Every structure is written in structure tokens, then in C-alpha cells.
Amino acid sequence: MNYSSLIIAVLILLAGAYLLGRNRARQISASGNRLHSLPTHYGALMALWTGLPPLLLLLLWSLLEGPVTRQLLIAQLPDAIQTGTSTQISLALSKVYNLAAGAELAAAPELQRAVQHLQDLQQRTRLLQTGMVLALALIGVALTWRRIRADLRARSEVEALVRRLLFASSGIAVLTTFGILASVLYESWQFFGKVNIFEFMFGTSWSPQISLRADQSGSSGSFGAVPLFAGTLLISLIAMLIAVPVGLMSAIYLSEYAAPSVRQFAKPALEILAGIPTVVYGFFAALTVAPLVRDMGAGLGLDVSSESALAAGLVMGIMIIPFVSSLSDDVINAVPQSLRDGSYGLGATRSETVKKVVLPAALPGIVGAIMLAVSRAIGETMIVAMAAGLAANLTANPFDSVTTVTVQIVTLLVGDQEFDSPKTLAAFALGLMLFLTTLVLNFVALKVVKKYREQYD
């Protein structure tokens, strides 16, 4: 059985174990014994011990199967390949996997031994994996069935298991963050070993093209990232100038002024913008907004590029409006009604109440929504690539073509790349700068929230 079939089988056994445990507890209760916990707790306990061990085994198996199989297959390759480079070994293993899967490739008699070994290994591991998973599930059912009795503290055990699961989930999230940071730091360290960090941070020329010969122009490339940072900030600033006022005013209207019937339809309609794919926004920007901006600029006598920061920023601002409006609306609605009533009792008008009471009380949440929108703007790629272009120009003119950090990361990593060249490693250095930027934004948002947070009864 493959992984999906095994997971489905475990889930079926888990549901059956829950029903068995619950019915077993009900039978004990019907016989006159008083249960320590509810019957559902007994069912949940049996379900947890039935499903968790097999699922944990499947997780470990999926993590270890690839490296172990690779090492076993390398031992079956010819000596000439084993002593070759890592690229030759990877190509040979790829061919072995394709031949074992039934692909019709060129005859490779030197690999037949490894192919046969892989096929035998896959067949045996499937049988062993299926047997161990089902055996663990059935053992969990049997052991928990024997433990079910009236004085079993099922609720306490279930809560302890769930608490451990929640802790493990939090640990996985934290470890994933550290893993991503470590991988980016490692690749960035290699990049800064080839390119001076001050040239990267303060250089004004970005042309990461490495020539094949030393006598070609630009053989060392130019890795000044200032134009990328400037383009990112310019487009993000234009987007926030659109999204923050419109989103915040929309939230104030929906929460304080709109009738319930209007709010019922207006808020879902506004939030539809958040569900539109960014590539659709990119098409809209490239085919509609960019030509419109160019024609309007030409009518005013301005020199506007066909791909401009203004066009990308306008469309990005429209895309980000739901992030600001929806979150701000929720925060404003969370302000206690008693504060509004007290303001009205002192003779304040509705607009004065909104400005003097509601908005200051909701300020931490509004700042958090704006910071989330800024992070979303900085990380956007498709709209910029389709509407602002790929030219790394150091300019503050919104009518010029610019590019951003995320667009250059995509450009550098497209296609077959050598991950030991400065051109490719530059993508990881840009990713590190982007990570640090969003980290600073989140830190600022947390500081603002802590400073202005108010507690309500």
C-alpha cells in the first residue's frame, strides 16, 4: 500500500476505535458503574492511541526512506560511478529510478543490478511498512480496550495527549522557521564570501551576469542591491498610499455608519478582492492600468514608461485593500460599546466618537493590519514582474520602470542554475534581506501594540 492508502486505512481504524471506546464506556455505565469521564473521552483516548503511533511511524518512514534507499542503491552501482562526482551519481540514480518505474530509456546493462535491487527493495518495504502500520494500529486498539474501565481518568489522559500534540506543533513551526533561516544564512554566507557585503548593501549597480570568459565585459558581475531596495520601497509606498486610506475608511464606514443590510453585502464583496489570484491582478495591471497610466501621462506631456512603478503600485494597492479593511473592521468592532455610549452621553457626535474614542482604542490592531499589508506588498512578485518590468533602475520617479527584490529572486532562480555561482547565491542574499525587513516590521508592530494596548472589562 502507498502512503495515501495507508493514511486512509489508519483514519478508518481511528474512527472505528473511537466508536469502540465510546460504546465500551457506555456499556460500563449501563451496568451501574459511574464513569470518571464522559464516554466520548474514552473513545477519544482509544482513537488517539490507535492513530498517533502509526502516523508517527509513517512520518519517520517518509523522512528516512529516501536517504537510506539512496545509500543502498549507491552500493549497487558500478565502481566507476561510485568513485565519480556527485553529479554522476545523481544522474545514475535518476536513471535507476526511471528504469525501475518502467520508463523506456536507453539500455544500461551496468545499472540492471541496481534496478533489480531497487524493485526488490520497494516491494519488501511496502509489505513491511503496511504490516508495521496496521500492527501498531491494532495493538493500540487492543491495549486501550483492556484499559477501559470506570475509574480510568480518560479525560486527563486525552487532555495531556492533546497538550503534547499542541506543543509538538508549536515546536515544528519554530524549528521550521529556524531551518529556513539557517539555510538562507548558509547560502548567503557563501555569497558574501564571493561578493563584498558593502558592495551588496550600498552598491548602485545591479547586473548579476557572470561571463564565461574573463575577457568579456562585466565578467565579475555587479551586485549592488540598492536599486532593488529602492524599487521595492517605491512600489510598496504607492500601494500603501492607496490601500491604507481606502481600507481604513471602508472599515470605519462598515463598522460605524453602514446599515446592517449594507454591511451584509458590502464586506463580503470587498473581501472578494483578497481571493483573486495575483497573476490576474498582474494581467489587469499590464493590459489595462499600465497603458492607461501611459496614455494619461502622455496627455499631460509627461514621459511615462510602458512599465512603470505607478501602474504596479496602483494595482497592488487595490489588492491589499481587503487586508487593511477586514482586519481594521474586526478590530473596530471589538471596541466595547460602553465606550461609545459614554462618549455619546457626554454630548459627542458620532464622528467625534470615532475620532476621539474608537480609533485610539483600536489603534494597536489597526497598526498590526497596516504592518501585515506592508509585508504583503513587499513580498508581492507577479504584479511587479508584469507591470513594472525587470529593469533595476535607481530612481524615485514613479513613471519609470523599476524592479523589486522578489522579482529578482525569481529571475535568478529560473531554469537550470549552478548553486555555487554568485549569480544564483545572490538570490539567497536578497531573501535574507527580505526576511530581516519583514522581521523588523513585525517587531515594530509588536512594540506599537504593546505600547498602546488597553485592557477592557
Buried (B, 14 or more C-beta within 10 A) or exposed (E): BEEEEBBEBBBEBBBBBBEBBBEBBBEBBEEEEEBBBBBBBBBBBBBBBBBBBBBEBBEEBEEEBEEEBEEEBBEBBEEEBEEBEEEBBEEBBEBBBEBBEEEEEEEEEEBEBBBBBBBEBBEEBEEEBBEBBBEBBBBBBEEBBEBBBBEBEBBEBBBEBEEEEEEEEEEEEEEEEEEEBEEBEEBBEBBBEBBEEEBBBEBEBBEBEBEEEEEEEEEEBBBBBBBBBBBBBBBBBBBBEBBBEBBBEBBBBBBBEBEEEEBEEBBEEBBEBBEEEBEEBBBBBBEEBBEEBBEEBEEEEEEBBEBBBBBBBBBBBBBBBBBBBBBBBBBBBEBEEEBBEEBBEEEBEEEEBBEEBBBBBBBBBBBBBBBBBBBBBBBBBBBBBBBBBBBBBBBEBBBBBBBBBBBBBBBBBEEEEEEEBBBBBBBBBBBBBBBEBBEEBBEEBBEBBEEBEEEEE
